[in-house]
């Protein structure tokens, strides 16, 4: 039994929707950040599914670069979140409404 592209795209769509809901509904910056990463991985899954469906390596190449950029994004994003926590003593988005204190 083989799994078709529809199943992969359905899972990718659900993952993206869960990530989008996490970004829109949550107040914690760490949870929002994890939701953004979930959305990024959903796009990666869709790219790999399309690449396998078309028998090319183009999607896999894009995924490689996306994962490389995401690793740098994680380092910078977590550093910003840690700096905000040290300065404001909170990670809630509604309390981080200005750049100055």
C-alpha positions as CSV (number, residue, x, y, z in Angstrom):
1,X,0.0,0.0,0.0
2,X,1.4,3.4,-1.0
3,X,0.5,6.7,0.5
4,X,-0.5,9.3,-2.1
5,X,0.3,13.0,-2.3
6,X,-3.1,13.9,-0.9
7,X,-2.4,12.4,2.5
8,X,0.9,14.3,2.7
9,X,-0.7,17.5,1.7
10,X,-3.6,16.9,4.2
11,X,-1.1,16.4,7.0
12,X,0.9,19.5,5.9
13,X,-2.3,21.5,5.8
14,X,-3.4,20.4,9.3
15,X,0.1,21.2,10.7
16,X,0.0,24.6,9.1
17,X,-3.5,25.3,10.5
18,X,-2.4,24.2,14.0
19,X,0.6,26.5,13.8
20,X,-1.5,29.4,12.5
21,X,-3.9,29.0,15.4
22,X,-1.0,28.9,17.8
23,X,0.3,32.1,16.4
24,X,-3.0,33.9,16.5
25,X,-4.4,32.6,19.8
26,X,-1.4,32.3,22.2
27,X,0.2,35.0,24.3
28,X,3.5,33.4,25.2
29,X,6.3,34.3,22.9
30,X,7.9,30.8,23.1
31,X,4.7,29.1,22.1
32,X,4.3,31.6,19.3
33,X,7.8,30.8,18.2
34,X,7.2,27.1,18.3
35,X,4.0,27.6,16.3
36,X,6.0,29.5,13.6
37,X,8.4,26.6,13.4
38,X,5.5,24.1,13.0
39,X,4.2,26.2,10.1
40,X,7.7,26.1,8.6
41,X,7.9,22.3,8.9
42,X,4.4,22.0,7.3
43,X,5.7,23.8,4.3
44,X,8.8,21.6,4.3
45,X,6.5,18.5,4.3
46,X,4.5,19.9,1.3
47,X,7.7,20.6,-0.6
48,X,9.1,17.1,-0.1
49,X,5.7,15.6,-1.1
50,X,5.6,17.6,-4.3
51,X,9.2,16.8,-5.0
52,X,8.6,13.0,-4.6
53,X,5.4,13.3,-6.7
54,X,7.3,14.9,-9.6
55,X,10.4,12.7,-9.2
56,X,12.7,15.6,-8.9
57,X,15.1,16.8,-6.2
58,X,14.1,20.5,-6.4
59,X,11.8,20.4,-3.3
60,X,14.4,18.5,-1.3
61,X,17.0,21.2,-2.2
62,X,14.6,23.9,-1.0
63,X,14.0,22.0,2.2
64,X,17.7,21.8,2.9
65,X,18.1,25.6,2.6
66,X,14.9,26.2,4.6
67,X,16.3,24.0,7.4
68,X,19.6,25.8,7.3
69,X,18.0,29.2,7.6
70,X,15.6,27.9,10.3
71,X,18.6,26.9,12.4
72,X,20.0,30.4,12.3
73,X,16.5,31.8,12.9
74,X,16.2,29.6,16.1
75,X,19.5,31.0,17.4
76,X,18.6,34.6,16.8
77,X,15.0,34.3,17.9
78,X,15.8,32.6,21.2
79,X,18.5,35.2,21.9
80,X,15.9,37.9,21.4
81,X,13.4,36.2,23.6
82,X,16.0,35.7,26.3
83,X,17.0,39.4,26.1
84,X,13.4,40.5,26.3
85,X,12.8,38.3,29.3
86,X,15.9,39.7,31.1
87,X,14.8,43.2,30.4
88,X,11.1,43.0,31.1
89,X,10.8,39.8,33.3
90,X,7.9,38.5,31.1
91,X,7.4,36.6,27.9
92,X,3.8,37.5,27.3
93,X,3.2,39.3,24.1
94,X,0.6,41.8,25.4
95,X,3.0,43.1,28.0
96,X,5.8,43.6,25.3
97,X,4.1,46.4,23.5
98,X,6.9,49.0,23.2
99,X,10.6,49.0,22.5
100,X,11.5,51.3,25.4
101,X,10.8,51.0,29.0
